[in-house]
Amino acid sequence: MTSQGLGRLEDGAIAVLDTPYADAGALIEATGSLDALAAAKVVRRIPLDDATGDGATGDGAAGDGAPGPLLAPIRPRALWGIGMNYHSKARLTGRDVPAEPVLYLAAPSSVSGPGAGVRLPAEQTAEMDYEAEIAVVIGRTLDHAAEADAWAAVAAVTAANDMTCRDVMKRTGWPVLAKSFPGFTPLGASLLSRDRVAGPDAIGVRSWVRGERRQDSSSADMIFPIPELLARISRYAVLRPGDVVLTGTPAGTGQDRGDFLRPGDTIRVEIDGVLPLTTRVRT
């Protein structure tokens, strides 16, 4: 999603398209996929370097500058997350593998776009953390879905940085409070259609902080694979087109290292096939 409308990646540029849809959420709600973008007419092109370089400041949702070319690719009505969903994380913490997914909802108002500056809420936390995650965008309604049918209901995947105030979590016991500060859920920088994903168990996820690689894993290490996770959620709540499910983070977070975020830090999250998602921490 760009500040000039929906686009697709084409020959080192973002091709801005002539479509009747205001954003990807509207397209997915109407059609269940991103397929309609393939045949849409191109109205202008934005060089990829201009959209993803240092000058691109995201949608300004949590920042203090003018909007840049790239916006959050989707604005979900429901934003689901799961704790402890990677074996590497369970091994590192010494905790037992959960028998049931530890699910939570975060405020959709926490979503921000690529390049956004996210304020460190110093009056509330000294332990602001990053979490590189694969975000799944629902394309078709899931209600008591079978695991075998769940992946086919996905419209796309994207990258997420599920930022968390660890001390707020400890103090309140509520993930929604620790994760819902303004801008705390950066999404992007692009959507990858499900039909272009190698498979639900073959999606790489990586993060860098201050230029140092911190996380490097894939969905193959998930305790609850994506289809199972979606099916389990659908037993308790209906997942609708445009909803987003964050699928957990591997080992290597600031909590694991005792090294939390501070103003001036840059976090880069990469998901296979998706434009990198960069977030800056500000005062």
Summary of the structure (lengths in Angstrom):
residues: 283
radius of gyration: 17.6
end to end distance: 27.0
largest distance: 53.7
contacts: 1036
relative contact order: 0.20
helix: 23%
strand: 34%
